[in-house]
Amino acid sequence: MFKYLLKRLAQAVLTLFVILTIIFCLLRLMPEEGYLGDSYDKMTEIQRETILTEMGLRDPIPVQLAKFYTDLFHGDLGTSWIYRPNVPISEIVAEKAPISIQMGLLAMALSLVVGIPLGVFMTRFKDGIPDKLGMAFVVLVMAIPSAVYHLFIQTYATEWLGLPMLFKEGDFSSWILPTISLSLYNTATFALWMRRYMVDELNKDYVRLARAKGVKNSAIMARHVFPNAFVPLIQTIPSMILLTAMGSIYVESLYSVPGMGGLLVDVIQRQDNAMVQALVLIYASLSIVGLLLGDILMGICDPRITFTSKGGAR
């Protein structure tokens, strides 16, 4: 396990290095106007050159990249250039992240509480009306563009239920619609894969043997089918939790939630490249950590899984 973790951590560091290097170089190809914001047209050529030189943007790309990684190694994510001039990015993230984390965790809790039991229920009544209704929900959520049903929820739920259309800090009722919207896709995902894994388990020989011995179907489902079906599903849960907790770009923008998702959209529109780099680093790190935690959880939940290079390796 220890060797496996070291190997995966090395792969994670290399992946992050490649992603950040590519993003860094691409952002340096952006027009210079993006680094100076609305003040660009008001400056003389000398003023522009002076500011860009102070930012280090006139240095060769390798020099800029080396400085970026040196600062990053010391825990410095950089300073915002346009979004909030001269404000440390870590301070901005610390202000935005708590709202996204709270809403994301609520959405994930809702997804787990609804999605997994829904998948079990669909399996229990396979090919029956409950299964067909559940599958209709899954297909609607996954087949229809999320923007469509998010707008539908925002428009009609506010009218039918009298809930606020936009997020308002301190008003708990304004959390309901964005939390539900944020949970829908994960709920459908959990339900779909829970059903699939459980149906696969029900077709295996050990289930037939248990039934032949007279074991009750409810006992088979609870003691064998569900635990075995939940193991492959658990691999995706950590990454889904981490990414959902950092906010949905579309949902937060739609409901005006002042979180990380809306922040990413805002800094991209304003071409605040330093903040784009920092947010890409955060999201990429969360994705990689989530995948690593998923593999570890699978190994903990199912001792049959080995991380060695021989039989059963992942």
N, C-alpha and C positions, 0 to 999 in steps of 0.2 A: 504493500500500500504506500509506504513512504517513498519508494523509488518511483512509483507511478505518479504520486503527487508532485515530486520534483520535476519529472518529465513534463507533466501537464502545465506546471507553472512556467517552465522554460518556454514551452510552446505559446503560452499566453503572453509572455513578455515580448516574444518575437512578433506575434500577431499584432499586438498593440503598437510596437515600433513601426511595423510596415504601414498600418492604417494611419497613424499620426504623421508619418513622413509623407505619405501620398497626399493627405489633406493639407499639410503645411505647404507643400510645393504647389498644389493647385490653387490655394488661396493667394499665393504670391503672384499668380498669373492674373489676378483680378485687376481691374482698372484702379489707378491710384486714387480716383475720386472716392472710392469706398473707404479709404483710410482716413479721409479728412471730413467726410460728411457734408453737411450743407455749407460749410465754410469754404469749400474748395474754390468756388467761383469768386469769392470775395478776397482771395489771397493773391499776392503777386507771385511770380515764378520763384523769386528768391525765398519768400516765406514758405512756399510749398517744399522747396528743396531742403530748407533748414529743418522743418518739422519732420520730414521723411528721413532725414539723416539722423536726427535725434531718436527716432523710433528704431533705427537700425535697419531700415528697409533699403538702404543704399549699399549695405554690405553684401558680399557674395552669399548665395543661398546656403552653401555649407557652413559658413560662419553664423548665419542667422539660425540655422537648424541646431548647431552645436550650443548656441546660447539658450535656445528654447529648451533643449533637453537638460542643460545644466540647471536652469531655473526650476524645471519640473522635478529634478532629482532632489532639490532643496525644498520641495513642497510649495513652490510658487507657481500658481496657474496663470499668472500674468495680470495685466490691468486692462480694464475696458477702455477702448478708444472712443467709441461713439455712443453706445447705449447709456453708460454713465461714465463720462470722461474722468480718468484718473482714480476710479474706484477699483479696489482689488476684486478680481473675479470671485475669489473664495467668499468674500463678504456678500456679494450678490447671490451666489448659489445658496449660502447659508440662510438667506432671507426667503428665497423661493422654494427651496426643497421641502421644508416641513409641511406645507399645504399639499404638495403632490404626494408626499409619503403617506400622510393621513388618509387622503382620499383614495390613493392606490391600494392601501392595505384594506380599507373598507370594501373596495370593489373586489379585491381578491378573495376576501372572506365570504362575500356574497356569492362569488363564482363557485367557490368550493362547496359551500353549503347547499347551493341549488344544483350545480352542474353534476357533481358526482352522484348524489341520490337520484337525479333525473336519469342518468345513464343506467343505474341499477334498476330503476323502475321500468325503463324501456326494455331492458333485458328480461326482467321478470315476466313481462307481458309481450314478449317478442312476437311480431307480426299481428298484434292486436291493436285495438284503437289507441290505447295509451302510447304504444310504440310509434304508431303512425303520427300521432299528434306531436310527440317529442321530436321525431325526425323532421316534421314540417317546420318546427321552430329552428332546429339546427340548420336546415337548408336555407330558410329565410335569412338567418343571421349571416351565414357564410357566403351565400350566393349574391345577395343584394349588396351593393356598395354601402359601406358603413355610413357614409355621409347622408344617404337617403333616410335610413331609419333613425339616425341621430336627430336629423331635422324634424322628422315625424314626431319623435318623442318630445322634443323641445316645443314644437308648435302646439300639438294637441294635448299633451299631458298638462301643460300650463293652463290650458283652457278648461279641460275636464276636471282636473284635480285642484286647480287654483294654486299651483306651486310657482315659485319665482322662475322667470325665464333665464335670468343671469345670476351668477354666483355673487353672493354678498357675505363677506366675512362677518361672523358673529350670528348669522341667521342660519340655523341648522336646516331649515326646510329647503334652503337653496343648495344644499349638498346632495339632496335626494336624486334629482334627475341626472346630474353629471356622474354620480356614483353608479347609478343603474346603467347609464350609457357606457361607462367604462368597463362594466362587468359583463356585458352581453356576449362579446366575442369569446372571452375566456369560458363563460358558462357553457356556450355551445360546444366549444372545443373539449371541455371535460366530459360533457354528456356523450358526445360522439365517440371519443376514444375509450371511455369507460365501457360503453355498450359493446364496442368492437372487441376489446380485450376480453370481456366477460363471455361473449358469444364464442370466441376462440377457445377459451378454457372449457366451456360447456361441451365442446365437441371432442375433448381429449379422453383417452382411455380411462384415466383414474376416476373421472366423473361417472362414466358408465359402470365401472366396477363398484363404486360407492352406491349407485342406485340399485345395482343387482344385489347388493348386500342388505338392501332395505333402508339405507340411510335416508332420512327425510330431505326433501329438496331444499327446504329453508336452511337446514344445517349445512348442506353441501355448499350452498351459495355463501353463507356467512363465514364458514371455517376454511374453505378451500378456494372457491372461485373468486370471490372478491379480493382476498389478500394477494393471490397470484396475479390477478388482473391489475391491481393497483401498483405493483412494482414498476412496470415499464412506464406508467403514467407519471410516477413521482419524479422521473428524470426531468420533466419539463417544468415542474412546479417552481423550483427556485428561480430560474431565469424569468419566468412569467411574473413572479412576485416582485423581483427587483425592478424589472422594466416597467411594470404597471405602477409600482410605487413612485417611480420617477415621472409619472404623468404621461397622458396621451396628448400628442401634438394637436390633433383635431378637436378632441373633446374639450380640452382646456381653452382652446381658442374660441370654440363655439359658445361656451358658457362664461367666457371672460374670467376664467380661474387664473389667478396670479401665481402660477406654478412653473415648473421646469419645462413642461411641454410648450406652453405659450411663450416662454422665454426663448426657447430655441428658434421658434418661428420669427420672433421679433428681431433677434440678433442677425439672423440670416438676411432678413429684409433690409436691415440697416447696414449690412456688410461689416459688422464688427468682428473682424477675423480672429482677434485674440479670444473672444468669447466663444466663437464657433469651434475653435480648436479645443478649448477647455471642455465644452459640452460633448464634443465627439469623444474625447478621452473618457469622460464619465460614463457615457452610454456604452461605449465599447468595452470598458472595464466591467460594467455590470453584466453585460451579455456573456463575457468569458467566465466571470466568477459564477454566474448562474449555471452555466453548462458544467463547470467543475463540481459544484455542489450537487448537481443532479446525479452525476456519476457516483459520487461518494454516498449519497443517500440510497441509491440502488444497491450498492454493495453492503450497506448496513442493513437494509430491509430484507435482502435475499442473500444469505451466506453462500449460496451456490455460485454467485457471480465472483469471478476472480479477475484481478487486474494484471496477472502475469501474461507472458507471451504465449503460454500453452493453453490447451483446451478451455474454451469459454471466455477467452480474452475479449476485451472490448477495444 
